[in-house]
Amino acid sequence: MKVISIGQFECREVPELADAFVDSELLVETNLRVLKHIHRCGDCRAFVEEKSRLKYLVQASVKGLNVPRDLRGNIRERIRSCAAG
């Protein structure tokens, strides 16, 4: 992957931010920096688009699955035991 520097933002930063970008978890300023960069950099845009497609496919694959009633309680108990241990 080539490195394109736009201001202080470079391609190497995109993989670190891609998941948070796709999940809309970035600060507005950081989100705008990513948007500006992927607008100009096809490699990074393709990387972010692939992350977005993967998120959609995972969500689609589990949609409609029946989850055991006690799953939430089991997860909480495992977290407590790990935190205590």
MMTF fields as JSON, N, C-alpha, C and O atoms, coordinates in Angstrom:
{
  "mmtfVersion": "1.0.0",
  "mmtfProducer": "UNKNOWN",
  "numBonds": 339,
  "numAtoms": 340,
  "numGroups": 85,
  "numChains": 1,
  "numModels": 1,
  "chainsPerModel": [1],
  "groupsPerChain": [85],
  "chainIdList": ["A"],
  "bondAtomList": [4, 2, 8, 6, 12, 10, 16, 14, 20, 18, 24, 22, 28, 26, 32, 30, 36, 34, 40, 38, 44, 42, 48, 46, 52, 50, 56, 54, 60, 58, 64, 62, 68, 66, 72, 70, 76, 74, 80, 78, 84, 82, 88, 86, 92, 90, 96, 94, 100, 98, 104, 102, 108, 106, 112, 110, 116, 114, 120, 118, 124, 122, 128, 126, 132, 130, 136, 134, 140, 138, 144, 142, 148, 146, 152, 150, 156, 154, 160, 158, 164, 162, 168, 166, 172, 170, 176, 174, 180, 178, 184, 182, 188, 186, 192, 190, 196, 194, 200, 198, 204, 202, 208, 206, 212, 210, 216, 214, 220, 218, 224, 222, 228, 226, 232, 230, 236, 234, 240, 238, 244, 242, 248, 246, 252, 250, 256, 254, 260, 258, 264, 262, 268, 266, 272, 270, 276, 274, 280, 278, 284, 282, 288, 286, 292, 290, 296, 294, 300, 298, 304, 302, 308, 306, 312, 310, 316, 314, 320, 318, 324, 322, 328, 326, 332, 330, 336, 334],
  "bondOrderList": [1, 1, 1, 1, 1, 1, 1, 1, 1, 1, 1, 1, 1, 1, 1, 1, 1, 1, 1, 1, 1, 1, 1, 1, 1, 1, 1, 1, 1, 1, 1, 1, 1, 1, 1, 1, 1, 1, 1, 1, 1, 1, 1, 1, 1, 1, 1, 1, 1, 1, 1, 1, 1, 1, 1, 1, 1, 1, 1, 1, 1, 1, 1, 1, 1, 1, 1, 1, 1, 1, 1, 1, 1, 1, 1, 1, 1, 1, 1, 1, 1, 1, 1, 1],
  "groupList": [{"groupName": "MET", "atomNameList": ["N", "CA", "C", "O"], "elementList": ["N", "C", "C", "O"], "formalChargeList": [0, 0, 0, 0], "bondAtomList": [1, 0, 2, 1, 3, 2], "bondOrderList": [1, 1, 2], "singleLetterCode": "M", "chemCompType": "L-PEPTIDE LINKING"}, {"groupName": "LYS", "atomNameList": ["N", "CA", "C", "O"], "elementList": ["N", "C", "C", "O"], "formalChargeList": [0, 0, 0, 0], "bondAtomList": [1, 0, 2, 1, 3, 2], "bondOrderList": [1, 1, 2], "singleLetterCode": "K", "chemCompType": "L-PEPTIDE LINKING"}, {"groupName": "VAL", "atomNameList": ["N", "CA", "C", "O"], "elementList": ["N", "C", "C", "O"], "formalChargeList": [0, 0, 0, 0], "bondAtomList": [1, 0, 2, 1, 3, 2], "bondOrderList": [1, 1, 2], "singleLetterCode": "V", "chemCompType": "L-PEPTIDE LINKING"}, {"groupName": "ILE", "atomNameList": ["N", "CA", "C", "O"], "elementList": ["N", "C", "C", "O"], "formalChargeList": [0, 0, 0, 0], "bondAtomList": [1, 0, 2, 1, 3, 2], "bondOrderList": [1, 1, 2], "singleLetterCode": "I", "chemCompType": "L-PEPTIDE LINKING"}, {"groupName": "SER", "atomNameList": ["N", "CA", "C", "O"], "elementList": ["N", "C", "C", "O"], "formalChargeList": [0, 0, 0, 0], "bondAtomList": [1, 0, 2, 1, 3, 2], "bondOrderList": [1, 1, 2], "singleLetterCode": "S", "chemCompType": "L-PEPTIDE LINKING"}, {"groupName": "GLY", "atomNameList": ["N", "CA", "C", "O"], "elementList": ["N", "C", "C", "O"], "formalChargeList": [0, 0, 0, 0], "bondAtomList": [1, 0, 2, 1, 3, 2], "bondOrderList": [1, 1, 2], "singleLetterCode": "G", "chemCompType": "PEPTIDE LINKING"}, {"groupName": "GLN", "atomNameList": ["N", "CA", "C", "O"], "elementList": ["N", "C", "C", "O"], "formalChargeList": [0, 0, 0, 0], "bondAtomList": [1, 0, 2, 1, 3, 2], "bondOrderList": [1, 1, 2], "singleLetterCode": "Q", "chemCompType": "L-PEPTIDE LINKING"}, {"groupName": "PHE", "atomNameList": ["N", "CA", "C", "O"], "elementList": ["N", "C", "C", "O"], "formalChargeList": [0, 0, 0, 0], "bondAtomList": [1, 0, 2, 1, 3, 2], "bondOrderList": [1, 1, 2], "singleLetterCode": "F", "chemCompType": "L-PEPTIDE LINKING"}, {"groupName": "GLU", "atomNameList": ["N", "CA", "C", "O"], "elementList": ["N", "C", "C", "O"], "formalChargeList": [0, 0, 0, 0], "bondAtomList": [1, 0, 2, 1, 3, 2], "bondOrderList": [1, 1, 2], "singleLetterCode": "E", "chemCompType": "L-PEPTIDE LINKING"}, {"groupName": "CYS", "atomNameList": ["N", "CA", "C", "O"], "elementList": ["N", "C", "C", "O"], "formalChargeList": [0, 0, 0, 0], "bondAtomList": [1, 0, 2, 1, 3, 2], "bondOrderList": [1, 1, 2], "singleLetterCode": "C", "chemCompType": "L-PEPTIDE LINKING"}, {"groupName": "ARG", "atomNameList": ["N", "CA", "C", "O"], "elementList": ["N", "C", "C", "O"], "formalChargeList": [0, 0, 0, 0], "bondAtomList": [1, 0, 2, 1, 3, 2], "bondOrderList": [1, 1, 2], "singleLetterCode": "R", "chemCompType": "L-PEPTIDE LINKING"}, {"groupName": "PRO", "atomNameList": ["N", "CA", "C", "O"], "elementList": ["N", "C", "C", "O"], "formalChargeList": [0, 0, 0, 0], "bondAtomList": [1, 0, 2, 1, 3, 2], "bondOrderList": [1, 1, 2], "singleLetterCode": "P", "chemCompType": "L-PEPTIDE LINKING"}, {"groupName": "LEU", "atomNameList": ["N", "CA", "C", "O"], "elementList": ["N", "C", "C", "O"], "formalChargeList": [0, 0, 0, 0], "bondAtomList": [1, 0, 2, 1, 3, 2], "bondOrderList": [1, 1, 2], "singleLetterCode": "L", "chemCompType": "L-PEPTIDE LINKING"}, {"groupName": "ALA", "atomNameList": ["N", "CA", "C", "O"], "elementList": ["N", "C", "C", "O"], "formalChargeList": [0, 0, 0, 0], "bondAtomList": [1, 0, 2, 1, 3, 2], "bondOrderList": [1, 1, 2], "singleLetterCode": "A", "chemCompType": "L-PEPTIDE LINKING"}, {"groupName": "ASP", "atomNameList": ["N", "CA", "C", "O"], "elementList": ["N", "C", "C", "O"], "formalChargeList": [0, 0, 0, 0], "bondAtomList": [1, 0, 2, 1, 3, 2], "bondOrderList": [1, 1, 2], "singleLetterCode": "D", "chemCompType": "L-PEPTIDE LINKING"}, {"groupName": "THR", "atomNameList": ["N", "CA", "C", "O"], "elementList": ["N", "C", "C", "O"], "formalChargeList": [0, 0, 0, 0], "bondAtomList": [1, 0, 2, 1, 3, 2], "bondOrderList": [1, 1, 2], "singleLetterCode": "T", "chemCompType": "L-PEPTIDE LINKING"}, {"groupName": "ASN", "atomNameList": ["N", "CA", "C", "O"], "elementList": ["N", "C", "C", "O"], "formalChargeList": [0, 0, 0, 0], "bondAtomList": [1, 0, 2, 1, 3, 2], "bondOrderList": [1, 1, 2], "singleLetterCode": "N", "chemCompType": "L-PEPTIDE LINKING"}, {"groupName": "HIS", "atomNameList": ["N", "CA", "C", "O"], "elementList": ["N", "C", "C", "O"], "formalChargeList": [0, 0, 0, 0], "bondAtomList": [1, 0, 2, 1, 3, 2], "bondOrderList": [1, 1, 2], "singleLetterCode": "H", "chemCompType": "L-PEPTIDE LINKING"}, {"groupName": "TYR", "atomNameList": ["N", "CA", "C", "O"], "elementList": ["N", "C", "C", "O"], "formalChargeList": [0, 0, 0, 0], "bondAtomList": [1, 0, 2, 1, 3, 2], "bondOrderList": [1, 1, 2], "singleLetterCode": "Y", "chemCompType": "L-PEPTIDE LINKING"}],
  "groupTypeList": [0, 1, 2, 3, 4, 3, 5, 6, 7, 8, 9, 10, 8, 2, 11, 8, 12, 13, 14, 13, 7, 2, 14, 4, 8, 12, 12, 2, 8, 15, 16, 12, 10, 2, 12, 1, 17, 3, 17, 10, 9, 5, 14, 9, 10, 13, 7, 2, 8, 8, 1, 4, 10, 12, 1, 18, 12, 2, 6, 13, 4, 2, 1, 5, 12, 16, 2, 11, 10, 14, 12, 10, 5, 16, 3, 10, 8, 10, 3, 10, 4, 9, 13, 13, 5],
  "groupIdList": [1, 2, 3, 4, 5, 6, 7, 8, 9, 10, 11, 12, 13, 14, 15, 16, 17, 18, 19, 20, 21, 22, 23, 24, 25, 26, 27, 28, 29, 30, 31, 32, 33, 34, 35, 36, 37, 38, 39, 40, 41, 42, 43, 44, 45, 46, 47, 48, 49, 50, 51, 52, 53, 54, 55, 56, 57, 58, 59, 60, 61, 62, 63, 64, 65, 66, 67, 68, 69, 70, 71, 72, 73, 74, 75, 76, 77, 78, 79, 80, 81, 82, 83, 84, 85],
  "secStructList": [7, 7, 7, 7, 7, 5, 6, 6, 5, 7, 4, 4, 4, 2, 2, 2, 2, 2, 2, 2, 2, 2, 6, 6, 7, 1, 7, 2, 2, 2, 2, 2, 2, 2, 2, 2, 2, 2, 2, 2, 7, 2, 2, 2, 2, 2, 2, 2, 2, 2, 2, 2, 2, 2, 2, 2, 2, 2, 2, 2, 2, 2, 6, 6, 7, 7, 7, 7, 6, 6, 2, 2, 2, 2, 2, 2, 2, 2, 2, 2, 2, 2, 2, 2, 7],
  "xCoordList": [0.848, 0.0, 0.889, 1.822, 0.613, 1.362, 0.925, -0.172, 1.763, 1.417, 1.123, 1.972, -0.088, -0.487, -0.661, -1.429, 0.052, -0.075, -0.988, -0.725, -2.047, -2.968, -2.975, -3.576, -2.305, -2.107, -1.214, -0.141, -1.642, -0.891, -1.442, -1.049, -2.335, -3.012, -2.416, -2.254, -2.088, -1.473, -2.199, -2.979, -1.919, -2.552, -2.364, -3.261, -1.232, -0.97, -1.938, -2.081, -2.596, -3.553, -4.929, -5.695, -5.242, -6.573, -6.882, -7.956, -6.002, -6.336, -6.611, -7.438, -5.913, -6.108, -7.483, -8.031, -8.035, -9.293, -10.483, -11.621, -10.24, -11.291, -12.497, -13.633, -12.281, -13.419, -14.241, -15.469, -13.571, -14.29, -14.984, -16.074, -14.373, -14.996, -16.276, -17.316, -16.203, -17.362, -18.479, -19.658, -18.114, -19.108, -19.543, -20.283, -19.097, -19.437, -19.058, -19.832, -17.861, -17.4, -16.305, -15.795, -15.942, -14.869, -15.404, -16.577, -14.533, -14.876, -15.124, -14.59, -15.917, -16.28, -15.033, -14.957, -14.063, -12.853, -12.085, -11.626, -11.946, -11.235, -12.007, -11.421, -13.309, -14.163, -13.984, -13.881, -13.946, -13.756, -12.387, -12.259, -11.369, -10.029, -10.017, -9.417, -10.671, -10.74, -11.505, -11.07, -12.64, -13.432, -12.632, -12.665, -11.925, -11.111, -10.046, -9.793, -9.431, -8.369, -8.917, -8.373, -9.993, -10.496, -11.133, -11.294, -11.491, -11.995, -10.883, -11.13, -9.655, -8.499, -7.671, -6.894, -7.821, -6.966, -7.812, -8.548, -7.71, -8.504, -8.19, -9.088, -6.902, -6.536, -7.202, -7.759, -7.14, -7.758, -9.27, -9.926, -9.83, -11.282, -11.725, -12.721, -10.988, -11.317, -11.208, -12.022, -10.204, -10.023, -11.219, -11.747, -11.649, -12.783, -14.072, -14.907, -14.244, -15.439, -15.497, -16.574, -14.352, -14.317, -14.682, -15.407, -14.188, -14.571, -16.079, -16.713, -16.642, -18.076, -18.871, -19.883, -18.419, -19.083, -19.005, -19.98, -17.86, -17.694, -18.645, -19.263, -18.769, -19.695, -21.122, -21.852, -21.521, -22.863, -23.084, -24.135, -22.103, -22.249, -22.366, -23.153, -21.587, -21.674, -23.049, -23.68, -23.51, -24.832, -25.931, -26.85, -25.833, -26.854, -26.845, -27.895, -25.667, -25.583, -26.17, -26.606, -26.189, -26.721, -28.13, -28.767, -28.605, -29.947, -30.976, -30.952, -31.853, -32.902, -32.521, -33.347, -31.268, -30.877, -31.531, -31.668, -31.919, -32.465, -31.31, -30.435, -31.327, -30.281, -30.825, -31.937, -30.044, -30.512, -30.83, -30.131, -31.894, -32.336, -31.269, -31.183, -30.467, -29.488, -28.138, -27.185, -28.035, -26.76, -26.227, -25.056, -27.057, -26.609, -26.071, -25.007, -26.786, -26.325, -25.023, -24.144, -24.895, -23.654, -22.469, -21.375, -22.691, -21.617, -21.204, -20.015, -22.185, -21.874, -21.097, -20.154, -21.488, -20.803, -19.36, -18.454, -19.139, -17.774, -16.907, -15.729, -17.513, -16.766, -16.396, -15.264, -17.355, -17.059, -15.947, -15.045, -16.004, -14.992, -13.61, -12.597, -13.568, -12.291, -11.735, -10.529, -12.607, -12.165, -11.678, -10.753, -12.287, -11.907, -10.632, -9.894, -10.395, -9.336, -8.001, -7.067],
  "yCoordList": [-1.174, 0.0, 1.231, 1.322, 2.166, 3.418, 4.27, 4.087, 5.182, 6.064, 7.443, 8.063, 7.915, 9.248, 10.072, 9.713, 11.166, 12.05, 13.206, 13.935, 13.371, 14.492, 15.241, 14.802, 16.368, 17.055, 16.163, 15.75, 15.874, 15.003, 13.579, 12.758, 13.284, 11.988, 11.124, 11.582, 9.878, 8.987, 7.658, 7.314, 6.919, 5.615, 4.669, 3.887, 4.735, 3.798, 3.987, 3.091, 5.125, 5.38, 4.775, 4.517, 4.551, 4.069, 2.696, 2.538, 1.695, 0.399, 0.48, -0.264, 1.388, 1.548, 2.134, 1.881, 2.914, 3.625, 3.029, 3.434, 2.074, 1.591, 1.016, 1.352, 0.173, -0.415, 0.653, 0.643, 1.571, 2.65, 3.558, 4.061, 3.775, 4.592, 3.929, 4.579, 2.655, 1.914, 1.881, 1.919, 1.812, 1.754, 3.14, 3.244, 4.196, 5.588, 5.905, 6.516, 5.485, 5.695, 6.751, 6.992, 7.38, 8.365, 9.748, 10.051, 10.571, 11.969, 12.588, 12.115, 13.624, 14.265, 14.671, 14.445, 15.267, 15.735, 14.572, 14.673, 13.48, 12.317, 11.694, 11.284, 11.621, 11.078, 11.881, 11.298, 13.206, 14.052, 13.825, 13.828, 13.628, 13.361, 12.052, 11.969, 11.026, 9.742, 9.913, 9.428, 10.6, 10.819, 11.545, 11.149, 12.589, 13.329, 12.42, 12.455, 11.613, 10.739, 9.681, 9.493, 8.992, 7.917, 8.466, 7.737, 9.737, 10.374, 10.459, 10.361, 10.642, 10.814, 9.553, 9.468, 8.583, 7.386, 6.144, 5.689, 5.608, 4.44, 3.194, 2.411, 2.998, 1.818, 1.837, 0.834, 2.983, 3.09, 3.03, 2.448, 3.629, 3.561, 2.113, 1.698, 1.341, -0.07, -0.842, -1.722, -0.511, -1.176, -0.919, -1.846, 0.346, 0.715, 0.105, -0.356, 0.096, -0.513, -2.004, -2.541, -2.677, -4.107, -4.336, -5.279, -3.486, -3.57, -3.405, -4.135, -2.46, -2.207, -3.398, -3.775, -3.998, -5.187, -6.354, -7.083, -6.527, -7.605, -7.42, -8.385, -6.201, -5.925, -6.28, -6.911, -5.875, -6.177, -7.682, -8.182, -8.406, -9.856, -10.568, -11.504, -10.129, -10.733, -10.464, -11.372, -9.226, -8.893, -9.686, -10.191, -9.791, -10.519, -12.004, -12.647, -12.551, -13.985, -14.373, -15.511, -13.46, -13.783, -13.256, -13.564, -12.461, -11.899, -13.03, -13.904, -13.003, -14.004, -15.275, -16.174, -15.358, -16.53, -16.476, -15.407, -17.613, -17.695, -17.772, -18.632, -16.863, -16.802, -17.406, -17.082, -18.288, -18.869, -17.776, -16.767, -17.998, -17.003, -16.649, -15.497, -17.601, -17.354, -16.874, -16.763, -16.591, -16.173, -14.905, -14.856, -13.887, -12.619, -12.846, -12.331, -13.6, -13.893, -14.672, -14.412, -15.628, -16.412, -15.52, -15.674, -14.601, -13.695, -12.8, -12.612, -12.255, -11.404, -12.172, -11.641, -13.399, -14.217, -14.495, -14.443, -14.788, -15.039, -13.787, -13.867, -12.628, -11.358, -11.13, -10.756, -11.356, -11.184, -12.119, -11.709, -13.371, -14.334, -13.999, -14.224, -13.467, -13.056, -11.832, -11.734, -10.904, -9.68, -9.995, -9.352, -10.967, -11.32, -12.162, -12.155, -12.881, -13.877, -13.42, -14.222],
  "zCoordList": [0.0, 0.0, 0.0, 0.798, -0.875, -0.889, 0.299, 0.827, 0.708, 1.821, 1.266, 0.626, 1.516, 1.103, 2.365, 3.257, 2.428, 3.579, 3.214, 2.258, 3.965, 3.776, 5.088, 6.069, 5.097, 6.362, 7.218, 6.778, 8.408, 9.298, 9.289, 10.118, 8.37, 8.342, 7.246, 6.115, 7.569, 6.604, 6.552, 7.44, 5.482, 5.269, 6.455, 6.772, 7.094, 8.201, 9.362, 10.194, 9.431, 10.501, 10.216, 11.144, 8.956, 8.594, 9.195, 9.774, 9.092, 9.699, 11.2, 11.727, 11.885, 13.323, 13.648, 14.721, 12.725, 12.966, 12.233, 12.472, 11.346, 10.442, 11.186, 10.852, 12.171, 12.89, 13.588, 13.512, 14.267, 14.956, 13.948, 14.222, 12.788, 11.747, 11.249, 11.148, 10.944, 10.438, 11.478, 11.126, 12.751, 13.829, 14.315, 15.294, 13.648, 14.015, 15.454, 16.19, 15.849, 17.216, 17.334, 18.428, 16.222, 16.255, 16.607, 16.388, 17.15, 17.342, 15.97, 14.967, 15.927, 14.662, 13.878, 12.67, 14.556, 13.879, 13.251, 12.113, 13.983, 13.467, 12.322, 11.32, 12.467, 11.413, 10.119, 9.04, 10.222, 9.045, 8.407, 7.183, 9.238, 8.703, 7.935, 6.864, 8.468, 7.761, 6.454, 5.409, 6.509, 5.295, 4.214, 3.049, 4.588, 3.619, 3.018, 1.814, 3.86, 3.382, 2.418, 1.33, 2.815, 1.948, 0.675, -0.304, 0.686, -0.539, -1.586, -2.788, -1.099, -1.997, -2.192, -3.144, -1.316, -1.364, -1.635, -0.76, -2.824, -3.211, -2.408, -2.101, -2.059, -1.273, 0.099, 0.545, 0.758, 2.087, 1.992, 2.856, 0.946, 0.75, 0.589, 1.18, -0.21, -0.404, 0.913, 1.188, 1.721, 3.013, 3.922, 4.536, 4.009, 4.859, 4.319, 5.096, 3.012, 2.424, 2.73, 2.989, 2.704, 3.03, 4.492, 4.809, 5.382, 6.803, 6.955, 7.717, 6.239, 6.295, 5.772, 6.363, 4.661, 4.123, 5.103, 5.283, 5.727, 6.698, 7.877, 8.327, 8.377, 9.48, 9.07, 9.835, 7.863, 7.367, 7.268, 7.67, 6.735, 6.57, 7.915, 8.058, 8.895, 10.23, 10.832, 11.374, 10.738, 11.281, 10.578, 11.223, 9.264, 8.5, 8.839, 8.842, 9.123, 9.386, 10.742, 10.917, 11.692, 13.018, 13.244, 14.251, 12.3, 12.436, 12.438, 11.572, 13.393, 13.465, 14.209, 14.364, 14.673, 15.452, 16.835, 17.429, 17.318, 18.675, 19.66, 19.556, 20.608, 21.62, 22.904, 23.321, 23.538, 24.806, 25.826, 25.915, 26.59, 27.565, 28.585, 29.01, 28.98, 30.038, 29.508, 30.279, 28.223, 27.644, 28.299, 28.675, 28.441, 29.032, 30.445, 30.79, 31.255, 32.613, 32.622, 33.445, 31.708, 31.613, 31.24, 31.782, 30.323, 29.92, 31.078, 31.335, 31.77, 32.924, 33.995, 34.583, 34.242, 35.245, 34.821, 35.652, 33.547, 33.058, 33.194, 33.542, 32.911, 33.037, 34.49, 34.796, 35.393, 36.835, 37.28, 38.01, 36.848, 37.284, 36.718, 37.381, 35.504, 34.92, 35.621, 35.849, 35.961, 36.635, 38.05, 38.547, 38.686, 40.058, 40.099, 41.085, 39.012, 38.999, 38.727, 38.705]
}
